[in-house]
Amino acid sequence: MKNDVRNLNSKCIYCEAGIEVECEEACFLEIFSKSVLTSPAFLPSKNISQVVGKLFADELLTYITLVTGALENVNFMGRMQALSNDYEDLHTFALSLYEAGRLQDGLEVLEFYKNPKKWETLSRMWGELGKPTGARSEGWEIYKELVKDTDGQ
Protein backbone atom coordinates (compact mmCIF):
# COMPACT_ATOMS: atom_id res chain seq x y z
CA MET A 1 0.00 0.00 0.00
CA LYS A 2 1.36 3.41 -0.93
CA ASN A 3 1.58 6.08 1.73
CA ASP A 4 -0.18 8.62 -0.53
CA VAL A 5 -3.49 6.70 -0.26
CA ARG A 6 -3.18 5.77 3.41
CA ASN A 7 -0.96 7.19 6.10
CA LEU A 8 0.85 4.14 7.48
CA ASN A 9 1.36 6.00 10.75
CA SER A 10 -2.29 5.43 11.62
CA LYS A 11 -4.72 2.50 11.57
CA CYS A 12 -6.63 1.84 8.29
CA ILE A 13 -10.29 2.80 8.63
CA TYR A 14 -11.39 0.08 6.17
CA CYS A 15 -9.48 -3.13 6.96
CA GLU A 16 -8.20 -1.98 10.35
CA ALA A 17 -4.59 -2.86 9.47
CA GLY A 18 -2.38 -1.62 12.27
CA ILE A 19 0.16 1.17 12.26
CA GLU A 20 2.99 0.56 9.77
CA VAL A 21 1.16 -2.57 8.50
CA GLU A 22 0.08 -2.63 4.88
CA CYS A 23 -3.60 -3.11 4.03
CA GLU A 24 -5.06 -6.52 3.17
CA GLU A 25 -5.50 -7.45 -0.51
CA ALA A 26 -9.32 -7.17 -0.19
CA CYS A 27 -9.21 -3.73 1.53
CA PHE A 28 -11.09 -0.95 -0.25
CA LEU A 29 -7.94 1.19 -0.36
CA GLU A 30 -5.96 -1.60 -2.06
CA ILE A 31 -8.70 -2.16 -4.64
CA PHE A 32 -9.07 1.60 -5.15
CA SER A 33 -5.31 2.01 -5.56
CA LYS A 34 -5.02 -0.84 -8.09
CA SER A 35 -8.08 0.01 -10.14
CA VAL A 36 -9.18 3.63 -10.08
CA LEU A 37 -5.76 5.20 -9.51
CA THR A 38 -4.14 3.19 -12.27
CA SER A 39 -6.92 3.63 -14.84
CA PRO A 40 -6.20 5.83 -17.87
CA ALA A 41 -7.09 9.50 -17.79
CA PHE A 42 -10.56 10.47 -18.97
CA LEU A 43 -10.56 11.80 -22.52
CA PRO A 44 -13.82 13.43 -23.56
CA SER A 45 -15.34 12.47 -26.87
CA LYS A 46 -15.12 14.78 -29.85
CA ASN A 47 -18.84 15.52 -29.46
CA ILE A 48 -18.45 16.62 -25.81
CA SER A 49 -15.40 18.70 -26.69
CA GLN A 50 -17.33 20.50 -29.43
CA VAL A 51 -20.39 21.15 -27.26
CA VAL A 52 -18.38 22.32 -24.25
CA GLY A 53 -16.04 24.34 -26.47
CA LYS A 54 -19.01 26.12 -28.06
CA LEU A 55 -20.54 26.84 -24.64
CA PHE A 56 -17.22 28.18 -23.40
CA ALA A 57 -16.77 30.35 -26.50
CA ASP A 58 -20.34 31.69 -26.17
CA GLU A 59 -19.79 32.55 -22.49
CA LEU A 60 -16.48 34.23 -23.32
CA LEU A 61 -18.06 36.33 -26.07
CA THR A 62 -20.88 37.36 -23.72
CA TYR A 63 -18.34 38.41 -21.10
CA ILE A 64 -16.22 40.36 -23.61
CA THR A 65 -19.34 42.11 -24.91
CA LEU A 66 -20.32 43.04 -21.35
CA VAL A 67 -16.87 44.41 -20.51
CA THR A 68 -16.59 46.30 -23.79
CA GLY A 69 -20.02 47.83 -23.24
CA ALA A 70 -19.10 48.87 -19.71
CA LEU A 71 -15.92 50.52 -20.95
CA GLU A 72 -17.82 52.34 -23.69
CA ASN A 73 -20.34 53.55 -21.11
CA VAL A 74 -17.69 55.14 -18.91
CA ASN A 75 -18.56 58.77 -19.33
CA PHE A 76 -16.25 61.74 -19.59
CA MET A 77 -16.29 62.43 -15.84
CA GLY A 78 -15.47 58.80 -15.06
CA ARG A 79 -12.39 59.03 -17.27
CA MET A 80 -11.46 62.35 -15.67
CA GLN A 81 -11.80 60.81 -12.18
CA ALA A 82 -9.45 57.97 -13.15
CA LEU A 83 -6.99 60.50 -14.55
CA SER A 84 -7.34 62.65 -11.43
CA ASN A 85 -6.45 59.70 -9.20
CA ASP A 86 -3.13 59.47 -11.05
CA TYR A 87 -2.32 63.08 -10.12
CA GLU A 88 -2.79 62.97 -6.35
CA ASP A 89 0.52 64.76 -5.63
CA LEU A 90 -0.41 67.55 -8.03
CA HIS A 91 -3.72 68.03 -6.22
CA THR A 92 -1.98 68.02 -2.83
CA PHE A 93 0.51 70.62 -4.09
CA ALA A 94 -2.37 72.79 -5.36
CA LEU A 95 -4.06 72.49 -1.95
CA SER A 96 -0.83 73.54 -0.23
CA LEU A 97 -0.67 76.61 -2.47
CA TYR A 98 -4.24 77.47 -1.56
CA GLU A 99 -3.50 77.05 2.17
CA ALA A 100 -0.41 79.27 1.77
CA GLY A 101 -2.49 82.06 0.26
CA ARG A 102 -2.15 81.37 -3.47
CA LEU A 103 -4.69 79.95 -5.93
CA GLN A 104 -7.45 81.85 -4.16
CA ASP A 105 -9.88 82.12 -7.06
CA GLY A 106 -11.12 79.79 -9.74
CA LEU A 107 -9.15 81.44 -12.52
CA GLU A 108 -5.85 80.94 -10.65
CA VAL A 109 -6.72 77.27 -10.11
CA LEU A 110 -7.53 76.82 -13.81
CA GLU A 111 -4.28 78.51 -14.82
CA PHE A 112 -2.38 76.25 -12.40
CA TYR A 113 -3.85 73.10 -13.98
CA LYS A 114 -3.35 74.40 -17.52
CA ASN A 115 0.34 75.02 -16.91
CA PRO A 116 1.63 73.38 -13.71
CA LYS A 117 5.19 73.44 -15.13
CA LYS A 118 5.52 77.14 -14.31
CA TRP A 119 5.25 76.15 -10.61
CA GLU A 120 8.09 73.63 -10.88
CA THR A 121 10.63 75.50 -8.71
CA LEU A 122 8.17 75.97 -5.88
CA SER A 123 7.04 72.36 -6.28
CA ARG A 124 10.63 71.16 -5.79
CA MET A 125 10.95 73.28 -2.64
CA TRP A 126 7.64 71.89 -1.40
CA GLY A 127 8.96 68.36 -1.94
CA GLU A 128 12.25 69.12 -0.20
CA LEU A 129 10.31 70.41 2.82
CA GLY A 130 8.38 67.15 3.10
CA LYS A 131 5.29 68.24 1.15
CA PRO A 132 3.67 70.28 3.92
CA THR A 133 -0.05 70.92 3.53
CA GLY A 134 -0.99 73.08 6.50
CA ALA A 135 0.00 74.76 9.75
CA ARG A 136 0.49 71.43 11.53
CA SER A 137 2.93 70.11 8.92
CA GLU A 138 6.67 70.26 9.55
CA GLY A 139 8.27 72.83 7.25
CA TRP A 140 4.99 74.69 6.76
CA GLU A 141 6.19 78.12 7.92
CA ILE A 142 9.25 77.98 5.65
CA TYR A 143 7.09 76.86 2.73
CA LYS A 144 4.51 79.56 3.37
CA GLU A 145 7.25 82.22 3.30
CA LEU A 146 8.65 80.79 0.06
CA VAL A 147 5.20 80.99 -1.52
CA LYS A 148 4.87 84.61 -0.43
CA ASP A 149 8.43 85.57 -1.53
CA THR A 150 8.28 83.88 -4.92
CA ASP A 151 4.84 85.26 -5.68
CA GLY A 152 3.80 81.65 -6.21
CA GLN A 153 6.19 80.81 -9.06
ABEGO torsion letter per residue (X at the ends): XBAAABBAABBBAAAGBBBGBBBBAABAAAAAAAAAAABBBBBBBAAAAAAAAAAAAAAAAAAAAAAAAAAAABBAAAAAAAAAAAAAAAAAAAAAAAAAGBGABAAAAAAAAABAAAAAAAAAAAAAAGGBABAABBGAAAAAAAAAAAGGX
